[in-house]
Amino acid sequence: MRPLPARDLLEAAAVCRNSPGPARGVYLAALALADHSFTDCATLPLGTRDAAIVGLRRAMFGDRLELSARCPRCDAPLDVAMEAAALLALSPAAATLPDVEIAGTRFAVRPADSADLAAIADIPSVEQAREDLALRCLIPRDGADVPASLAPGEIDAVGAAMAEIDPAG
């Protein structure tokens, strides 16, 4: 992967500063994957998208990542240092989609993408956002309809399948 010219890096910083999280991810992935359109990047599995972003960051600034965050509940700081290679070593998205059974009907589960994150970004309830994400990632088998809602155990089953097919997502 090639580093960005300084002009492109400054433009990326300006664009990302004023964009919601999912849009930032798509923009940065499109910079990293020059042969992909923004639309293509919006539909990449999150692990694939994020690997491209980490690869770009690695090409620009080296392998060492120094990360800082604050706990949203208590505001305690968290500082972590790691190598980008550790993130890139996570398994890529699986080629085959796993099935889950919901109310006696089988569904394939696809990995989440940036469009899914954008769709749930403004949902205030974590539980509702998890359910909506799970519903978005169900692919009906044999002409079945996606259910209107999921029970907590069904949401967990879809989440486990999503983690199986895109461990880095």
N, C-alpha and C positions, 0 to 999 in steps of 0.2 A: 504494500500500500504506500502511496506517495504522500508526503506531507503537503499541506495546503500552502499556497503562497500567502504572505502576510495580508494582502488585500482581502482574500477569501476568508481568512481567519477572522479579521475584523468585521466583515459583513456577517459572518455566521454569529458572532457574538451579538451584534445589533439585532439580527432577526430573532435569535433565540431569547434574548432578554425580554422581548415583548410577545412571546408566543406561549401558549399552554404546553404543558409537558409532552403530551403525545405528538404535537406538531413539531416540537424541538427534536424529538427522537427521529421523526421522519426526515426532517431537514438535514440533520447530521448524518443519518444513514445514506441519504442521497449524495451528500458530499463524499462520503467514504466509498460508495459504490457508484462510480461514475457511469457505469453502464445500466443503471437502474433509474427509472423515472420516480417522481415523488409518489405517484399512484402505486407503483411496484413496491416501493419502500413502506407505504402505509399498510400493505397486506403481507409483509414479511412476518413470520413468527417472531415474537418479541426477543427470543434468545438469539436468533439470527441477526435481527436489527441491532441489538445491543452489542453483539460480537463485532459487527462492522464499526460501530461507534468506538468501542474500546480499541480496535485495530487502528483507527484513525488517530485517536488520542496517543496511542503508543508510537505511531510513526512521527507524530508532531513533537512529543515531549519525553519519550522514553518509556521504559517498562514500569518504573516505580509509580505507584498511585498513593497519594496521601489524601485521605478522605476525612472530612469533618461533617458532623451533623449534630443536631440537638434533639433531645427527646421531646416529642410533642406534648407529653403530659407534665414533665417536671422541669424541662428546659436544661437538663444536665447535658454537658458536652460529651461527644463521643468522637475520638480521633483514632483512625486506623490507617496503617500503612501496609501495602501489599504489592505484589507484582501483577501487572496486567496479564501476564501469561497464566496465572492461576485462574482468572476469569475465563480466559479463552480456552482453557483446558476442559471446561464443562462440555458435556456431550451436546452435539447439535440436535436439532429437531429430528424426531424419528420419521422414517419414510412412510410407515403405515399408521393409520389412525386407529386408536383403540375404540372398542365399543363399550357402552354402558347400557344397563337396562333400567328404564324408568317406567314404572307402572305397567310392567309386562311388555314394554316396547323397546326394541333395540335402537340405539342411536350411535353414530360415530361421533367422536369428539375431535375437533380441530384445535390447533394451538391458537392462543389469543394473539391479536395483532394491534397495531397502533389505532386503527379505526375502532376497535372494541374499547380500548382505553378512553378514547375521546368520547365515545357514546356513554360511558358510565362516569365520566369525570365529575359531573355536577350532581350526582346522586348523594345526598347528605348521609344516608345510612349505609354503613359498611355492609351490613347484612343484605340490603336490597341491591347494592352494587355487585356483591358476589353472586347473587342469584341472577341478576341481569347478564353478567358476564358469562356465567355458566349456560344460560339459555342461548346467548348469542353463539356459543361455540358448539352447540349441538347440531349435528347434521342428520336429518331423518333418514332412516333406512326403509325401504319398501313402501314409500309413499305416506309414511306416518306424518302427523303434524307435530311440531314442537309444542310441548305443553305450555299452558299459560303461566304456570308457576312450578316451583320445585320444593320438595321437602328438604329440611337441613341435611339429611343423610344423602339425598340425591345430589345436592350442591357439593358435598364433600366428595362423592364418587366422581363427579365431573372434574372437580379440582384435582383429584389424584390422577385422573387420566390426562389432564392437561400437563401436570408436572412430569408424567411419564414421557409424553411426546416432545416436550420442550423444557428440559430441566433447567436451562438457563433463563427461561422466560419468567 
